[in-house]
Amino acid sequence: MSKNILPLNLVMSYPVYWGKYEIFRNFIQNFYDSIGYNNWEKAFKYQYKKGKLTCWLEGVTFNYEWLMHIGASTKTANSQNNAGYFGEGFKIASLCALRDYKWNINMSSGDWTLSVIKIQHKIDDKIVNMLAYNVSKKKYNNLSKLTLSYLSKDDFSLFQKVLKSFYYPQNPFLGEKIWEGTYGAVYTRGKEKYDENLPYTQEYGRKGTVFCGYQLLGSNPFDLAVCLHSYKKEDRERKSLYSFYVIDVFKGIARYIDSKGAMLMLEKMRRNWNSTPKEAIDIHSWYPVINSLI
C-alpha cells in the first residue's frame, strides 16, 4: 500500500483543551450527521475490546480530503451516502485525544485509511510539532470506520453515556411523545438516570432534559424532554445551557407546537401558571412561555 503523510495547519500546542466528553461527542457527531436521528439506533455500530473502541456505519463513505479543512462538510455534495461535517470537529478532537490522552486514532472509508500522527515541521528556523495524517490506500469497503485505541473501561463507559446525549426516538431520556414537528419535539421525561457526566442547567438540576440542535445541552425543571432542532448555542465552548437559554428553547417550541401539545405542556408546567416578570425585561421569567402556550 502506498502511504502519504499529509501535514495539517495545526500545531500540537494549539491552545484548545477538550475533555474526553467533548472528544467523544465530536467523533460521534460526525457519524450522527451523516444519517440523521431516525436511523441512528439501527445504523450506528460500535464494539469495545481490549482497550480498542471501533465505531462504524455501513453504506456510508467519503473522501479523506474532507478531514483536511476547517469547517468542511460533505453535506454540500447533496449526497445521502456521504458522511457530514468531518472538518474542524474531527481535527480538534484528534489533536486533544492524541496530545492529552495518548489515544491512537484511525479512520477509514471506502478505499482509504489514515492514522493521526505527530510530525516535526520547521517554521522560521524553529522546529514545531504538527498534527498530520498518514494516509494509505486499501481495498474498497462500503463503510466508514473509526478506531480509538488505548481506552480504559471507564473511557468506554463515558462513551456510552455520550451516546445518550444525542436526540433519537429510542433515547431512554425520551418518554411518551407529546408532539413532534419539523422544528422540534416534546416528550415526557423518560426514566433514564441523569448521569453526572451529562450537561445540565445548574439552576434546574437534573430533571427534565433539553436537546438543542439534536444534542443534550441542558435541563429543565419539569417532567419534560424538550427538543428544538433549529436552536444554535451561542457559546461553543460552554458545555451546558444557562437557564435563560433554556427558557428561549421553550419559547421556540411554543411557537411551533400544536394546541393539543401545548395543553399537555401546560399541565406539566402547572406550578408556573402564575409566573410574572419581575421587571420590563425579565430573561428568567417563564411568563412568555406560559402566555404563548395558552
C-alpha positions, 0 to 999 in steps of 0.5 A: 500500500502506498502511504502519504503523510499529509501535514495539517495547519495545526500545531500540537500546542494549539491552545484548545483543551477538550475533555474526553466528553467533548472528544467523544461527542465530536467523533460521534457527531460526525457519524450522527450527521451523516444519517440523521436521528431516525436511523441512528439506533439501527445504523450506528455500530460500535464494539469495545475490546481490549482497550480498542473502541471501533465505531462504524456505519455501513453504506456510508463513505467519503473522501479523506480530503474532507478531514483536511479543512476547517469547517468542511462538510460533505453535506454540500455534495447533496449526497445521502451516502456521504458522511457530514461535517468531518472538518474542524470537529474531527481535527480538534478532537484528534489533536486533544485525544492524541496530545492529552490522552495518548489515544491512537486514532484511525479512520477509514472509508471506502478505499482509504485509511489514515492514522493521526500522527505527530510530525516535526515541521520547521517554521522560521528556523524553529522546529514545531510539532504538527498534527498530520495524517498518514494516509494509505490506500486499501481495498474498497469497503462500503463503510466508514470506520473509526478506531480509538485505541488505548481506552480504559473501561471507564473511557468506554463507559463515558462513551456510552453515556455520550451516546445518550446525549444525542436526540433519537426516538429510542433515547431512554431520556425520551418518554411518551411523545407529546408532539413532534414537528419539523422544528422540534419535539416534546416528550415526557421525561423518560426514566433514564438516570441523569448521569453526572457526566451529562450537561445540565442547567445548574439552576434546574438540576437534573430533571427534565432534559433539553436537546438543542440542535439534536444534542443534550445541552441542558435541563429543565425543571419539569417532567419534560424532554424538550427538543428544538432542532433549529436552536444554535448555542451561542457559546461553543465552548460552554458545555451546558445551557444557562437557564435563560437559554433554556427558557428561549428553547421553550419559547421556540417550541411554543411557537411551533407546537400544536394546541393539543401539545401545548395543553399537555405542556401546560399541565406539566408546567402547572406550578408556573401558571402564575409566573410574572416578570419581575421587571420590563425585561425579565430573561428568567421569567417563564411568563412568555412561555406560559402566555404563548402556550395558552 
